[in-house]
Amino acid sequence: PSALAVECGAFFMKGVFDNKRIEMGNRIRTLRKRRVGSQSEFAEKLDVSVITISRIENGMTKIDAELLIKMSEVLQVPVNIILGIGQQEYFV
């Protein structure tokens, strides 16, 4: 196999597209669109890059506790909602 194929295989094997992160990213995207608007507006409020927001929403990166709390404040939802624990009425 080519070097690129080997690299891509390693990329997926590391769990970069972990289902839990993808689900959380989808929740964040839904909340962001409803409560903030664009990725650039959200990124500015969180003091991160648009690329970071995109990677989070696509399940490609982990979120540290500090950013999770900041997102919770900006989106005006409890952290457990972002994590997918509890009330689902935020997504109806």
N, C-alpha and C positions, 0 to 999 in steps of 0.2 A: 504493500500500500504506500501511497505517497505520504510525505511528511505532513501535509495538510490533513489528510484523512486520519492519520495517527493522532495529530493534535486535536482534531474535532472529536474523535472518539474519547480521548482523555477528558476533554471538556465536559462531555455528557456524563461520563462515568463518575466524575467528581460530584455529581448531583447539582450542577449549576441551575438546571431547570427543575428543581425539586417542586413537587406538586403543592406542598404547603406554601412555598414562597410564591408560586404562580397564583394560587387562590388569594393570598394576602394582597398581592399586587393588583389583582382584579378588584378587590374591595377598596383598596386605596384609590385606584383609578376612578371607580364609581363615585366615591365620596368627593374626590378632588373635583370632578366635573360638576357635581351638584353644588358644592359649597365654595369653591375657589375659582374655577375656570380653567385656564390654560396651564400646561406644565410649567411654562416660564413664570407665571404668577406664583404658582405653588413653590417652585424652586427659590424664587426671591424671598418669599416669606420664611422659608426654612433655611436660607443662607447656604444652599447647595447648588450644584449645576443642574441644568436641564437634563444632561446625560445621566446624572445620578437618579433623577426622578424617573426617567425612562427605564433605566435598568431595574429599579425597584418595582415599577408597575409591570414589568415583563418577567419578574421572578428571577432576575439574573444576579441579584446581589442581596446580601443579608442587611438587616437594619439593626443598628445598635440601639440600646435602650434610650439614650439621649435623643436620638432622632425620632424614635417611636413616640416618645412623650411630646416632643415638639409638634409632630404630625397630629397627634391627638388634640393638642391645643388649637392648632390652625384649622383643623377640620371640625372642631367642636363636637367631638365624640369621645367616649371613654376608650382607653387603650384596648380593652377587651373586645370592642367592636372591630377594631383594625385587625386584631389577632384572630377574629372569627369565633370568639367565645361569647355565647349569650345572644342577646336580642338581635333579631334579624329584621325588625321593622325599618331599620335604616336603609334597607335595600329593596323595599317594596315599591 
